[in-house]
Amino acid sequence: MSTQTPQRPASPGLRMGSPFGIPVYVSPTWLIVAAFITYSFQPVVASDLPGRSTLTTYVVAFAFAVFLYASVLLHELAHCVMARYFGLPVRRITLYLLGGVSEIEREPETPSREFLVAFVGPLASLGLAGIGYAVSQVIPVETIPHVLIWQLWFSNAIVGVFNLLPGLPLDGGRMLRAGVWKVTRNSVTGTKAAAWFGRGLAVALVVMVLGSSLVAQQEPDWGQLLWAVLLSSFIWMGASQSLQVAKVRARMPQLQARTLARRAIAVTAEVPLAEAMRRAGEAQAGAMVVVDHDGHPIAIVNEAAVAATPEQRRPWVNVGSLARSLEPSLVLPADLSGESLIDAMRETPSGEYLLVERGGDVYGVLVTADVNRVFIGV
């Protein structure tokens, strides 16, 4: 199971290495599922390995949990390697309670690339299942290698088939999204269709477990029902997040730096805030840029700092003390728009950015709060 996210959360767990240069983390929640797999799989191991001690069967069961997550890691690495092949930046892979997440920072540019990045994950799992099945046929039964390989090929087959189901956030949902995107030529439409399929899958999974018990006129298997609810919750939340992303992307065409820019006045650092605000009011400007005595911009006055300054103190506070120095990353081209604008702002979070023309002339100031207002109500 994999997803894409543009956020930058803190470290998600213990770093285990960087295969292909991709950081891999294991979330503490993995210990929960590893303990559960070990406990629930131990009776199976004991049945398949008669005469072995209880300790041995628990060790084998734990080894299965570790190898299973190694298989999940290979599944996620397949996504990431394909994404990198297409030039998409990959932040990391995280193994957690319900599987793995590949954090790919940008979406593929075309439906075919989206399809391939999604498809290689299940393909890797089904490939491991095929190899495991073949190997299991030549290993003697009632041996530890046979028990591990048999269970691993079967588990990888389930992971591969499950991820092919057509609903986000599963890989099959991304493949469906790519198909709808190809037909409609609209990635947002593809996301919405695949997300609603995902919500349908979430409901169907629980209904199937309960329905099978009703048909058999038996009490539900509570362990099976618990897993169904957990998986359904994961799918439902992932699908809902994808719908939210689709709504945000639908607003992207409105995200034009030029149209959102505020007119700015130039002031020197020693000008009192009250005087600077008077000049801005006369010029009907919504921002102030601090310039040196040669007229070159050197800082942007912070709107939040201005608002936090009591009115009676404004004649005695210089604008330079309320300004942020202009780092190169705070100076953006005025013609930025859409995701390119968001990416540029994400690189250096700030309340304000200076917008300049291609020739270097100041166009205005972009205020982050104005950008955020585009997405209010999404």
N, C-alpha and C positions, 0 to 999 in steps of 0.2 A: 504494500500500500504506500503510495507516495503522494506528495502534494507540493505545491509551490507557494512560497510566501515572501512578500517583500519586506517584512518587518525584520528588526535586528534585536531579538531578545538576548538576554544574558546566556552564558554558557549553560547548556541543557543537562550537563552531567559529566561523567568521567571521560576524558579523551583517550581513545584506544589506539590511535595511529592515524596515518594519512595515506592510504592506498591511492595511487594515481594522483597524489597531491590533494586529495579531498579529505578534510578532517572528519573523523568518525567518533561520535560520542555515544555512550551508553547511559540512558536515563536511569536514575535510581528505581523507577517503577519496573524496570526489567527484573529486578530481584523478586518482585511480587509474583510475576508470571513464571519466572524460573522455579520458584518454590512450588507454585501450583502445579506446573508441568511435572516436576520431580515427584511430588506427592501422588498425583493422579496416574502417572505413567508407571510407577513402581510395581503395582500389581500385574501389569502387562508383562513387564520385564521378568518378574518372579515366575509367571506362568510359562514364558518362553525359555527361561533358563532354569529348569528344575535342578534342585540340589545346590544352588548358589546361596550364599549367606544373604541375610537381609541388607547388611551394609553394602555388599557388592551390587545388589539390585538397585539400591538408592543411588550409588555412584554412577551406574550405567544410565539411570533415569535422568540424573543431572547432566551427564555428558550429552544425552539426547537434546536437552533444553539448550545447551551451549551450541551444539552443531546446528540445531534448528535456526537459531538466531544468526549463525554464520551464513546459513542459506539465505536468510532475509537480507543480510548485508550484501551478498552477491546480487540479489534481485535489485537492490537500490543502486549498487555500483553500476549495473547495466544501464539504468536510467541516466546516471550522472555522466558516464563515459560518452553515451550517445549525445547528451546535451552539450558536453564540451566539444564534441566533434562538430556540432553546429555553431560553436562560438558562444554558447550561453554560459554565463558565470554560475558556478555552483558553490554555495556557501559551505554546506556541510551535510552529513548524514547523521540522523539520530535514531538509535534503536530504543524503543520504549515499550510500554505495556502491551499494545496491540499490534506491534510489528515495527515498521521503519518509516522514516520520512526523509525524502530527498528535498533539500531546500535549494531550488533552482531560482535564481534571482530575477530572471526575465523569461517571458513566454516565448516559445518558438514563433518565428515570423510568418510561417505558412502552415496550413492544415496538414500537409504531408509530413513536415518535421514534427509537428505535435503528435501525429499518429505514431511515428517511429520512436520518439522518445518514450511514449507510453507503452508501446508494444514490446520493447526489448525486455522489460521487467518480467512479465509473465512468460515470455519466451525463455528467459534464463531459468526460471523456476521449473518450467516443463522440461527443459533440457536436463537439469539436474535430476529430475524425477526419472527421465528415460535412462540416464547413465546409471543411477542408483538401482533401478529395477534390473538392468542387465547384469550389474555386478552382484546383486543379491542372488541371482540364479546359479552362480558358480561358487558361492561361499557355503560351507556346511551349516545346516540348521542347528539350533540350540547352541550357537556360539555368540559371544558378545558382538563381533563385527556384523554378523547376520542380522541380529536384532536391531542394531543401530541403523544399518543401511536400509533394511526393509522399512522401518518406520520413517526414515528420512525421505526416501523416495515417495512414499505415500503422502507425507505431509507436504512435500514440495508440489506434488500433483494437485493437492487441494488448494494450496496458496496460488498456484498458477491459474487454475480454473476459476477460483473465487475472484481473483483480480481482473478476470476478463468480463465479469458481469457489467452490463452497460449502464453504469450510473456513477456520477462523481460522489466521493473523491477517489474511487477505484480507477485502476488503469483502463479498464474497459469503458468507464465513463469519459475519460480523456479521449479515447479512440472514437467514441460516439460524438463527442464534442467536435473532434476534427472532421468527422463526416458531415455533420450539420453545417459546420463552418464552411466546408468545401462547397456544399450545395447552395447555401444562402449567401455566401461571401460575407458573412458577418460573424465574427468570433463571439460577440456578446450573445447572439441568438443561440449559438452552439453551446455556450456555457449554461444558459438558462434551461435548454432542453435536457442536457445531461444531468444538471442538478435536480430537476424534477424527477427524472428517472431514478436518481439516487435516493430521493425521499421515498419513492415508491418501493424501491428495494428494501429500504430500512423497515418499512411497515410490513412488507411481504415476508421478511425473514422471521419476525416474531409470530405472524399469523400462521406460517407454515409449521412452526414448532408446536404451537397451541392446537392447530387444526389436526395434526397427526395424532396427538393424544386424544382428541375428541373422537376422531374416526375409529381409533383402536379402543375407545371407551376405557382409557387408562389414565391414571394420574400423571400429569406432566413430569418429565425428568427435570428436576429443579436445577441441576448442574447445567444441563443442556440449555434450559431456558435462560439461565443467568448469562451464559456466553452469547446467546442470541440477542439478549437485551443490550449487552455491552457492545457487540458488533453493530447492532442497529443504531445505537446512540452515536457511535463513531461515524457511521455513514450519514446519519441525519445531520449531525453537526457540520460535517465536512461539506455536505450538499448545501446546507444553509449558508455556510461561509462563501461557497462558490457563487450563490445567488447574490450575496452582498457585494462580492467583487464585480459581478456582472453589472450591478446597478452603478457602482463607482465608475466602471469603464464606459458606461453609457453617457456619463457626464464629462468624460475626457475631452470631447471636442470643444467644450466651453472653456477649457483650461488654456487660455492664451495669455502669455505674459504681457503683451502690449495692452490688451483690453482690461487687464486687472491692475495695471500699473497706476500708481498715484503720481500726480505732479509733485515735483520736489523743488524747494528753494535751496540755494547755496548760502551757507553762513560760515563764518570763521569760528574757531573753537572758543574764543573769549567772549562771544556775544552772549548776553544774559538770556536765559530761557524765555522770560516774559517778552523781551524784544523780538526774539526769533519767532515766537508764536504769533506776535502781532503781524510781523512781515508775512508769515505763512497764511494768516487769515486774509490779509489784503490781496495776496496773490492767488487765493483760493487753492492753496496747495495742501496736500495731505501728508507730506513728509519733509524732512530736513536732512540735507547732506552737508557734512562738515568739509570745508575745503581749506587748503593752505593759502598763503598770501599770494601764490601764483595762480590760484583758481583751480588747482587739481584736487579732486575728491580724495579724502583720506579716511573718512569715517561716516557712519550713518547714525543719526540720533535714534535711540531706541524708544519706540512708542510706549511700551510698558513702563519704562523708567520715567518718561514725561508724565504719564497719568498718575504715577505714584508720588510725584513731587507736589506737596501742598501749594496752593495758589499763592499764599503769602511769602513762600520761599523762592518763587520763580524769578523775581528780579535779582536775586543774589546768587543764583546757580547758573554757571556757564554751561552752554550746550555741550562743550567738549567733554565734560564729566559724565554726560548721559549718553555718550556715543560709543559704538563698537568700531574698532579699527577695521579698515577694509582689507581683509585677507583676499588673495586672488580668487578663492572659491566663493566669495560673497559678491563677486562681480559676474553677472550673467548676461548672455546675449538677449537683446530685447525680443528676438523672434522665436524664442523657445516656446514650446507648447506641449500639451499632453504628457505622456510618460517621460519624455526627455526632460521636461521641466521638473517633474516630481523627482526624478533620479538626481538632477543637479542640486535640488534643495535637500535631498536626503544625505548627500555627501557631507554637507556642513550645515547642520540645523541652526537656524537663526530666526529672529523675528522679522528681519528686513533684509532685502538684497538690492544691490544697485544694478539697474538695467542699463546697458549701453548699446549704442548702435555699432555696426560693423567697423565704422571708422574710429570708434572710441568715444564719441560724444555721449553725454549722459542723456538717457531717455526719461528715466523716472525711477521710482522705488517700488519694488514688489513687496508687499506686506503679507507674511504667512497667514495671518488671520483672514485676509481677503481670499486667499486660495482655499482655506478651510471652509469658508462660507459657500463655496461652489458645491460642496458635498453635504451640506446640512440637509437632513431629511432623508438621506440615502439609507 
